[in-house]
Amino acid sequence: MEDLDRLVAAARAGDAAARERLVHEYLPLVYNVVGRALDGHADVDDVVQDTMVRALRGLGGLYDPARFRPWLIAIAMNQVRRRWRSQRERPVLALDEAAARAADPVPDFAETTIVRLGLTGQRREVAAATRWLDESDRELLALWWQEAAGFLTRAELAEAAGLPARHAAVRVKRMKERLDTGRMIVRALAAEPVCGGLAAVTGPWDGVPSPLWRKRIARHVRDCRACRGRRKGLVPAEALLAGLALVPLVPAAGTAPKELVAAASSLPDAPADAGGASGGHGASGGHGLRPPCGRTVAVLGAAAAALAVVTVIAWPDEPRKAIVLQPLPDASRPTTAVTSRRPSSETSEPAPRRTPRRSPRPAAAPSPEADVIRLVNVQRARRGCAPLRADRRLSAAARRHSSDMAGQGYFGHTAPGGTGPGERIDATGFRWSAWAENIAKGQKTAPSVTASWMGSPGHKSNIVNCRFTRSGVGRATGPGGPYWTQVFAAPR
């Protein structure tokens, strides 16, 4: 551990040799985690490159070198989830592209593991059974496999997955149960002679593992005496994986340590990106190798009013020591004073002497920022969403960005220095599981900016996203302004 501390410290200080060694030592681990989580998808190499470059750029934000490994794997898992989301948002492939992929299929990581490690017997069955896991299970499997093989500890697994240790244990237990179900399916399908009942069940099956067919085949295996008997002699998966080597990395273009270090060094150091995106149409280049995946929407309003939106549903990287901003006063929770008028006496008797009381202060007028949250909550209520709670840390991040846009005369989600929404939220110490940001310029009042956002599909989707529970709004005056920022988040 001391060697790792020194290596990370040297790499953080800019030592090129230390950075190259760090990549050389941890690139195989990242490749195995990403490859298994993405099941050998064609984008594995891209995600591995993105992860290593982001980690190198974010070393300055890693205050505890001993936590480098779970921090690195957390970045990798963020990139995996990001890539899955981008895949779901892509349009249907053109016929020629689909035909090209069909003609040159990418082997799944189960097959890669079997071939490159030469697995046989029950180890081969375990690798094949991973095909029957759901996407969420596959992500956890990618971490647990490395734990079982001895490359990660349970504490590191929990940190990388963003789970408390107790919850991680429960999740791993459930995943292992589903993996064992997959092992039984693999055994039943490979059995000789073939079970007649199983053959009848799988007659319409196209041979591609799926949750539906896992359920159907597993039901038959449980109910069939012959198939159920194949469970005998099943060795616990962790015992089979203990001491297993990492799947050898076949270097792809751009994955050599020197190339990754050079790519990271071409940009200024920054906190490791947990899934941010910049304003404007399309995605902007993240590190000089490949543009990061993420969807952004920018809409120009009328009468010199402008809008921009960025949404990220992501899990945070390994928490690092936050640079906490001085909290700004939380104007989003105005205090109210309730006064009551006493009825006048109907008798002629003099009223008893009372100690003079100070008149209550009049209720403070809601700030424009508080008005935005109030109006947004009206829209959310109409769609069945719980009201957003104002959070002073998110308010600080929003005000910081609005003031920065007004002061430097730009309009976008990413500041000229490269700081994006994720970094601004992280800097306040708010621990999030998802965030989104709306910005606008030129609207004079809270009702007008809220109406503008509700008139834009991208902004509206952030406002009525029931997953978000906290918000902060910032408003600043400046040329062409006011400048508005609303941050939405779900706490971790």
URGIRA-V726835 format. One line per field, one symbol per residue. ss: DSSP state (a for helix, b for strand, c for the rest). A space follows every 10 residues. Layout:
BEGIN
ss: ???
END
This chain:
BEGIN
ss: caaaaaaaaa aacccaaaaa aaaaaaaaaa aaaaaaaccc cccaaaaaaa aaaaaaacaa acccaaaaaa aaaaaaaaaa aaaaaaaaac ccccaaaaaa aaacccccaa aaaaaaaccc aaaaaaaaaa aaccaaaaaa aaaaaaaaac cccaaaaaaa acccaaaaaa aaaaaaaaaa aaaaaaaaaa cccccaaaaa accccccccc aaaaaaaaaa aaacaaaaaa acccccaaaa accccccccc ccccccaaaa aaaaaccccc cccccccccc ccccbccccc bccccbbbbb cccccbbbbb bbcccccccc cccccccccc cccccccccc cccccccccc cccccccccc cccccccaaa aaaaaaaaaa aaccccccbb caaaaaaaaa aaaaaaaacc cccccccccc aaaaaaaccc cbbbbbbbbb bccccaaaaa aaaaccaaaa aaaccccccb bbbbbbcccc ccbbbbbbbb bc
END
